[in-house]
Amino acid sequence: MADIVLIHGAWAGSWVWDSLQGGLRSAGYRSHAVDLPGNGSDATPLVEVSLERYVEHVGTLIEALDGPVQLVGHSGGGVTATALAERYAERIAGVSYVAGMMLPSGMGFAELCAEMSRDFPEVSGIGPYLEAVPSGNRVPSDAACAVFFHDAPARAAVDAARRLTVQPDGGRDIAAHWTAGRFGRLPRLYIE
């Protein structure tokens, strides 16, 4: 059995992977959906959240597992997956991105959007709808339903939107630095 570590995106939690867990187990995988620090499942203060904290948290799990691990990052979880693959390259079998941020080394999503928005204003995505809170921001439910869950059944979309949490600033303004010799040599799969 191979181990798969599932990393959620911004404002979410391990719950986003619930509907996939049974299928992965049936296919012979051991899946491990993590809750990143500061996303509502632990007592980490929002001001203490960072990419380094994410990598340390998930890295503890990776170190406890036998054999190579497949990483799967959704949305902003892609940056965390990249940073993990760089640090733990010898423990990683590959990285899959589910509509995930797979960015050039050192580039953050906000930087990419600023570059692209001149020619493609639609890249702003959820940005215009965010509501600022101390040390983070949140997504209003109606915006989440329209932007994130637009293709889900209405009841499922509303339920998911209500589960979103505050996203800490330190967990959103992140950029992974990677090298060709570590992360760059690993197999990568992108699912749009």
C-alpha positions in Angstrom: 0.0 0.0 0.0 1.2 3.4 -0.9 0.7 6.5 1.3 -0.9 9.6 -0.1 -0.8 12.9 1.9 -3.7 15.2 1.0 -3.2 18.9 1.6 -6.1 21.3 1.5 -6.1 24.8 0.1 -6.8 28.2 1.7 -9.9 28.6 4.0 -10.5 24.9 4.0 -9.6 21.8 6.0 -9.0 18.1 5.7 -12.8 17.7 5.2 -12.4 18.7 1.6 -11.0 15.2 0.9 -13.8 13.2 2.7 -15.5 12.1 -0.4 -12.3 10.7 -1.9 -11.0 8.8 1.1 -13.1 5.6 0.6 -12.2 5.4 -3.1 -8.5 5.8 -2.3 -8.6 3.1 0.4 -10.5 0.8 -2.0 -7.8 1.3 -4.6 -5.2 0.1 -2.1 -3.8 3.4 -0.8 -3.5 4.8 2.7 -4.6 8.3 2.6 -3.8 11.0 5.1 -5.8 14.2 4.9 -4.1 16.9 7.0 -5.4 20.0 8.7 -2.9 22.8 8.3 -2.1 24.9 11.4 -4.3 27.9 11.9 -7.2 26.7 9.8 -9.6 26.1 12.6 -8.7 22.6 13.7 -6.1 23.6 16.2 -5.2 26.4 18.5 -2.4 27.9 16.4 -2.7 31.7 16.6 -3.3 33.2 13.1 -0.2 35.4 13.5 2.0 32.3 13.9 1.0 30.7 10.6 3.6 30.5 7.9 4.7 28.2 5.0 7.5 27.0 7.3 4.9 26.0 10.0 2.9 24.2 7.3 6.0 22.3 6.1 7.0 21.4 9.7 3.5 20.1 10.5 3.1 17.9 7.4 6.8 17.0 7.5 6.2 15.3 10.9 3.6 13.0 9.2 5.9 12.3 6.2 8.7 11.3 8.6 6.4 8.9 10.4 5.3 7.1 7.2 7.2 4.2 5.6 8.4 4.4 2.0 7.9 7.1 -0.6 4.8 9.3 -0.2 2.6 10.8 -2.9 1.7 14.4 -2.1 -1.6 15.9 -3.4 -2.1 19.6 -3.0 -5.4 21.4 -3.8 -5.4 25.1 -4.7 -3.1 26.9 -2.2 -2.1 23.6 -0.8 0.0 23.2 -4.0 2.5 25.7 -2.6 2.8 23.7 0.6 3.2 20.5 -1.5 6.0 22.0 -3.5 7.8 23.2 -0.4 7.5 19.7 1.2 8.7 18.1 -2.0 11.8 20.3 -2.0 12.6 19.6 1.7 11.7 15.9 1.6 12.6 15.0 -2.0 14.1 11.6 -1.1 10.8 10.7 0.7 8.4 11.8 -2.1 7.3 9.6 -5.0 5.6 12.5 -6.8 3.4 15.5 -6.4 -0.1 15.9 -7.8 -1.9 19.3 -8.0 -5.7 19.4 -8.0 -6.3 22.9 -9.4 -3.3 23.6 -7.3 -0.7 26.4 -7.3 2.4 25.0 -9.1 4.4 28.1 -9.4 8.0 29.1 -10.4 10.5 29.1 -7.5 10.0 32.1 -5.2 6.8 33.3 -6.9 3.7 33.8 -4.8 0.2 33.7 -6.1 -0.5 37.4 -5.5 2.6 38.2 -7.5 1.5 36.0 -10.4 -2.0 37.5 -10.3 -0.6 41.1 -10.3 1.5 40.2 -13.4 -1.4 38.5 -15.3 -4.3 40.8 -14.3 -3.3 43.5 -16.8 -4.1 41.2 -19.7 -6.5 38.7 -17.9 -8.6 40.5 -15.3 -10.5 37.2 -14.5 -7.5 35.9 -12.6 -8.6 37.9 -9.6 -10.8 34.9 -8.7 -12.0 35.2 -5.1 -9.8 38.2 -4.3 -12.4 41.0 -4.8 -14.8 39.2 -2.4 -12.5 38.6 0.6 -13.4 40.2 3.9 -10.5 41.3 6.1 -10.3 40.1 9.7 -7.5 40.5 12.2 -4.4 38.6 10.9 -6.4 37.1 8.0 -9.4 37.1 5.7 -12.5 35.1 5.1 -14.7 34.3 2.1 -18.4 35.2 2.3 -20.6 32.1 1.8 -22.3 33.5 -1.3 -19.0 34.3 -3.0 -17.7 30.8 -2.0 -20.7 29.2 -3.6 -20.3 31.3 -6.8 -16.5 31.0 -7.2 -15.4 27.8 -5.4 -18.4 25.5 -5.4 -20.3 26.7 -8.6 -20.4 23.2 -10.1 -21.5 21.4 -6.9 -25.2 20.6 -6.0 -26.6 23.7 -4.2 -27.0 22.0 -0.8 -23.4 20.6 -0.9 -22.1 24.0 -2.0 -23.8 25.8 0.9 -22.6 23.2 3.4 -19.0 23.5 2.1 -19.1 27.3 2.1 -20.2 27.3 5.7 -17.2 25.1 6.7 -14.6 27.5 5.3 -12.5 29.2 8.0 -10.5 32.3 8.3 -7.3 32.0 6.2 -4.3 33.5 8.1 -2.3 36.1 6.2 0.9 34.0 6.8 -0.7 31.0 5.2 -1.8 32.9 2.1 1.1 35.1 1.3 3.5 32.3 0.7 6.1 31.3 -2.0 8.0 28.0 -2.2 11.6 28.1 -3.1 12.7 25.0 -5.0 15.6 23.6 -7.0 15.8 21.5 -10.1 17.8 18.9 -8.2 15.2 18.2 -5.6 11.5 19.2 -6.3 12.4 19.6 -10.0 13.4 16.0 -10.5 10.1 14.6 -9.0 7.2 13.4 -11.2 4.4 16.0 -11.2 0.8 15.7 -12.3 -1.6 18.6 -12.8 -5.3 18.1 -12.7 -7.3 21.2 -13.8 
